[in-house]
Amino acid sequence: MLEDLLSGAWQSVVFGIVGVGLMAAGFGLVDLLTPGRLRDLIWVERNANAGLLLAANQLGIAGIVFTAILTSYSDFGKGLASTVLFGVVGLAIMALAFVVLDLLTPGKLGEVICSPEPHPAARVSAATHFGAALIVCACIA
């Protein structure tokens, strides 16, 4: 009994570290897709557009990690590998969704996201990121 509890706790720690790592990669992805430094845009300039996009990205990655863990293989190693794989796939799909949306809309989406004035395109971009993550979640389940 105690051994099962300790094993479960250890697996939770490892999955948690992987999840936080994937969310950090999501931060890096949004930073790469938008001009300027994301941390300055959100925490110094209080840019709502960039904050909304990052929030959607973080929730999307968390949803992918959650779904991957929930539907995980009974073998810990396979479950961990699938979580990492689907997390990376999710990041790639979200980046692709951003690029496609940028191509379909006027102007440069990254510049719109960095604009200090709230812009409806930020909501559309956030929904696109989160929607892309949901598609990956459905593929996992």
C-alpha positions in Angstrom: 0.0 0.0 0.0 2.7 2.5 1.0 4.8 1.4 -2.0 1.8 2.2 -4.3 1.3 5.6 -2.7 5.0 6.5 -3.1 5.1 5.3 -6.6 2.0 7.3 -7.5 3.5 10.4 -5.8 6.8 10.0 -7.7 4.9 9.7 -11.0 2.9 12.8 -10.2 6.1 14.7 -9.6 7.6 13.5 -12.9 4.4 14.3 -14.9 4.2 17.6 -13.1 7.8 18.5 -14.1 7.0 17.5 -17.7 3.8 19.5 -17.7 5.6 22.6 -16.4 8.4 22.1 -18.9 5.9 21.9 -21.8 4.2 25.1 -20.5 7.5 26.8 -20.4 8.1 25.7 -24.0 4.6 27.2 -24.7 5.8 30.5 -23.2 8.9 30.3 -25.5 6.7 29.6 -28.5 4.4 32.7 -27.9 7.6 34.7 -27.3 9.0 33.6 -30.6 5.8 34.3 -32.5 5.4 37.8 -31.1 7.8 40.7 -31.6 9.5 42.0 -28.4 10.0 40.3 -25.1 6.9 38.6 -23.9 7.7 38.9 -20.3 8.1 42.7 -20.7 4.9 43.0 -22.8 2.8 41.3 -20.1 4.5 42.0 -16.8 5.9 45.5 -17.5 3.7 47.0 -20.2 0.6 45.1 -19.0 -0.3 44.2 -22.5 -3.8 42.6 -22.5 -3.5 41.2 -26.0 -0.2 39.3 -25.3 -1.6 38.2 -21.9 -4.7 36.7 -23.5 -2.7 34.9 -26.1 -0.3 33.4 -23.5 -3.2 32.4 -21.2 -4.9 30.5 -24.1 -1.6 28.9 -24.9 -0.9 27.8 -21.3 -4.4 26.5 -20.9 -4.2 24.6 -24.2 -0.9 23.0 -23.2 -2.3 22.1 -19.8 -5.3 20.5 -21.5 -3.1 18.4 -23.7 -1.0 17.3 -20.8 -4.1 16.5 -18.7 -5.6 14.5 -21.5 -2.4 12.6 -22.2 -2.0 11.7 -18.6 -5.7 10.8 -18.1 -5.6 8.4 -21.1 -2.1 7.3 -20.4 -0.7 3.9 -20.8 -0.6 1.8 -17.7 3.2 1.6 -18.2 4.7 4.7 -16.7 7.5 5.1 -19.3 5.1 4.8 -22.2 2.7 7.2 -20.6 5.4 9.7 -20.0 6.7 9.4 -23.5 3.2 9.9 -25.0 2.7 13.0 -22.8 5.9 14.5 -24.1 5.1 13.6 -27.7 1.6 15.0 -27.6 2.8 18.1 -25.8 5.3 18.8 -28.5 2.8 18.0 -31.3 0.4 20.4 -29.6 3.0 23.2 -29.5 3.7 22.6 -33.2 0.0 22.6 -34.1 -0.6 25.8 -32.1 2.3 27.5 -33.9 0.9 26.4 -37.3 -2.5 27.8 -36.3 -0.9 31.1 -35.5 1.0 31.2 -38.8 -2.1 30.3 -40.8 -4.2 32.9 -39.0 -1.5 35.4 -39.7 -1.6 34.5 -43.4 -5.4 34.8 -43.6 -5.7 38.2 -41.9 -4.5 41.7 -42.9 -1.3 43.1 -41.3 1.0 41.1 -39.0 -0.7 39.3 -36.2 2.4 39.5 -34.0 2.3 43.3 -34.2 -1.4 43.3 -33.4 -0.9 41.1 -30.4 1.8 43.6 -29.2 -0.4 46.6 -29.6 -1.1 48.4 -26.3 -4.8 48.8 -27.3 -7.1 45.8 -26.9 -7.8 44.3 -30.2 -10.4 41.7 -31.3 -7.7 39.9 -33.2 -6.1 38.9 -29.9 -9.3 37.1 -28.9 -9.4 35.3 -32.3 -5.8 34.3 -32.0 -6.3 33.1 -28.4 -9.3 31.1 -29.5 -7.3 29.6 -32.4 -4.5 28.6 -30.0 -6.9 27.0 -27.6 -8.9 25.4 -30.4 -5.8 23.8 -31.9 -5.0 22.4 -28.4 -8.5 20.9 -28.2 -8.0 19.2 -31.5 -4.9 17.6 -30.2 -6.8 16.6 -27.0 -9.4 14.9 -29.1 -6.7 13.0 -31.0 -5.3 11.7 -27.8 -8.6 10.4 -26.4 
